[in-house]
């Protein structure tokens, strides 16, 4: 997952958590406030009703300790007009009067008895069932409980209010979440843009393309970009000096190598039949050739990297070029006791440099011979697929470990299973750069029968 996506997810996760917490807290606070308001309202109403009942009781019952049924019936008619659905019970929890004829309630007798008993002891009590609150309060006269007043209070308005507030909070939360999403995307883009530039520059540096990174500002990322540019300049200067040194040394080695090889060949003609001298001169000539090849490869790479290698592109018959190169490599294949099997589609044309393509084929075939056991085969096939020419070289050799396949194109890099076989580690690097110059591609895979399969692709010409 990219850093930008992570930042967006972190921002949105934090936003949603905060929204949920704030919404949940706000909704509960509003619900609690509404319930507290309802409780206070019922307490105030019961106080007024209690005062009215006690006054009527004092007038009609002359201070009796019991609230009469007549008084209960009288006051319930008056109070019902003001407070709605109410009931009056005596101290023994017997219903004396109700403001509505339907005396059924939606709570059980046990639940109703529980809140009535609490009121009989001088306390306020209520119970909520099916959106209806049942509130009971004692009727006190001269410090004695003479009856119990029960309010049946519908909570539909309260629930509608809470639901409305909840909907408002939900809609506000959605709008806020959308806004925060847009803001998060914007902030993440702004934060990751310079980091993406640095990442791209680091990738270019790995490919030895030292393009400066321009990030304005005075923050830590801007400081890092300036340090990055300074590092790139130093690396570029170091690599350039290294290339120049290698090029100079290679040029200087060429002259003495030519002299050594010439005198070695002269000695080979003059030493006669002395077997020891013949052996020594033979190794001297071989090592001179190997060193000369190494110097030529280093010089070729130096010219490629500095842009001084010349390419002459022409329309050419790749089929004939591959056949001719295979014929030239037959003697070398026989030296390694390798059989070459070819399957070449005729008349495959590409635009390329003939000498460079021959060098590519020679290098790849030489590797196939060198890293394959004797009496094995190397298969070379060429065919055309839509707009591409595909050249495959398949050997039965030691193969290239998967972890090394992407690295063998680097200069002087050799696979870990090839150290006991002579080689410079420069051939595939030259091949890769020649293939890139032809706008082609090269891929190394494991062969079906072991060994290595090299797949080359070049754009075709009509």
DARA-V340208 format. One record per helix or strand of 2 or more residues. SS is the DSSP state (A for helix, B for strand). FROM is the first residue (numbers start at 1). LEN is the number of residues. If there is no record, write none. Layout:
ss from len
SS FROM LEN
SS FROM LEN
This chain:
ss from len
A 3 58
A 69 15
B 86 4
B 95 4
A 109 12
B 125 5
B 132 10
B 144 11
A 156 51
A 220 51
A 275 31
B 314 4
A 318 11
A 330 6
B 339 6
B 349 4
A 354 17
B 377 9
B 388 7
A 402 3
A 427 11
B 441 6
B 452 9
